[in-house]
Amino acid sequence: MKTRVAIMYGGKTVEHEVSVISGIQAVMAMDTDKYEVIPVYLNKDNEMYIGEGIGNIASYKDIPALLAKSQRVIMINEGGQTMLLPYPVRKWGGPKPVPVDIAFPVVHGTNVEDGALQGYLKTVGVPFVGPDVTASAVSMDKFVTKAVLKMHGIPVLDAEVYTLSDYEDMDTLVPAIEDRFGYPVIVKPVNLGSSVGIGIAGTGAELVNALDDAFRYATRVLVEHAIANLREINCAVLGDENEAIASECEEPFHTSGILSYEDKYVNSGGGKGGKNGGSKGGQGSKGAGMANLARKIPADLSPEEREKVRDLAVRSFQALGCNGVSRIDFMIDEDTGELLFNEINPIPGSLSFYLWEPVGMPYTELLDRMIQLAVKRQRQEESVTFTFDTNILKNANLGGSKGRK
């Protein structure tokens, strides 16, 4: 009997569209001899839908029309079996519940990648692929990530976080940042990916504009020194906190001082002699999303530099307690040669399949390994005791007064 896998994507996030692309890439690459795939689309209100057109990328050209012919569902657990229950529930007739053995979130950004969706799945009681609640939340907070990795001896840039109360007093905030970091600085939402809301500032006016943009997308914003002579190197990791392996390294190319949303998802790939991980074996949209970014694979690194990056990627992944596949982005200061952790993508765009194919792991195998890691974690958690027998409630007495507090 095939394992029933609900691949979930979309959601209430500014990275909604990117997630749809990543999710459908995964749907198309799954081993259908081994798995029964159930595409589950989360709309921008986090409502779940299934149906014939949900797994077809062309259907998303007109989302209202797609939802009109699809079935909204809710996830429930009945007697240990997770099901997608048609909603609203009908007393007689209508579609039947769809059983699910494991959930596979392919989601990016706040409300879905940051532990919120993972907590929901854990509460429902369905095993799920990828980082758990804690690892998701920590990895999606760039400042907390830095703090954890610094404790593990992994080199990071010093940074500061500013809140909405700081933002309300720009006359104080701008000089404070100038005194703390000087110029140039990089400004970014503390909990977003896909380069949304990120900007570099070299003057006070540019800093004000960068803060305005970042605070559009988050209530907490991170500021750090911007490396002037920067080279970016990325590496993915597959595994869990006990055992993990690194992928090939890549060097992404970009059109401005930072790798922008447009560089990642809008502009066509290929340039500067890069390899863009395009479609193999007729995977359709598989060449889109992060796989379409202009990049060089493998990155132009010496064998020693490559292994240093890959080792640091695995150490970072395991220090954060991640699971499944994550992509770690590094910075090299060309002036000093220093290698620095930049950020982790706990559920990366396109699941970074293009970094695994060069080391001999096809996308279908990558997905299978991620699912097996989730099954392994579920078995481990089932061996842990989550209840404690006690008679404390039998003798509990709150004093008998309704009005007493």
Secondary structure, DSSP 8 states (H G I E B T S, - for coil): --EEEEEEEE-SSTTHHHHHHHHHHHHHHS-TTTEEEEEEEE-TT--EEESTTTT-GGGGGSHHHHHHTSEEEEEEEETTEEEEEESS--SSSS---EEESEEEE---STTTTSSHHHHHHHHHT--BSS--HHHHHHHH-HHHHHHHHHHTT--B--EEEEEHHHHT-HHHHHHHHHHHH-SSEEEEETT--TTTT-EEESSHHHHHHHHHHHHHH-SEEEEEE--SSEEEEEEEEEE-SS-EEEEEEEEE--SSSS--HHHHHTS-S-TTT-------SS-GGGGSGGGGS-EESS-S--HHHHHHHHHHHHHHHHHTT--EEEEEEEEEETTTTEEEEEEEESS-GGGGHHHHGGGT--HHHHHHHHHHHHHHHHHHHHTS-------TTTT----S-TT--
